[in-house]
Amino acid sequence: MSASAAAGTERLTPDGVLAAMYRAVEPTDPVETARALVAEDSVRIALCVGCPDELEAVGRALGICLRMLGRSPEFSGYAIADCRLL
């Protein structure tokens, strides 16, 4: 995710990103582990999503990120820039 950082906004931390992400996770989301990296005005989140199908795993990960953007005011101005299956 990336954003144009507005002047005077609070800087995100990896722990804060993960806390917001776990608030967006629903009980049916098969998230096994997650990590976050915050650099300048971008946030990278690595999710280990347990799904038998790769397409479903990508869809679930994008759904989590979209819910996180919608529910967490600290991410106003952020958007999903790319999604990669590793």
C-alpha positions, 0 to 999 in steps of 0.5 A: 500500500502506498500514500501521499503522506500529509503533513503532520500525520502520525507515522505508522509503525509495523506493530500498528499496521499489524494491529489494524490488519488483525482488527480487519481479519474476520473469523473465517479468514485463514491468516496463519502469520503476518509481517509488516514493513513501513518505509517512508510513505509505503507499507508492505504486508506479507500474509500467509493465508492458508487456502488450497487455491492460489486465486482464493488466497490472493482474493482473501488477502486483498479482502483483508487489505481492503477492509483494513483501509476502510476501517482504519482511519490511520490509512486514509489516503492509502491505496493498494498499489500491488499484490503479489503471490509468493 
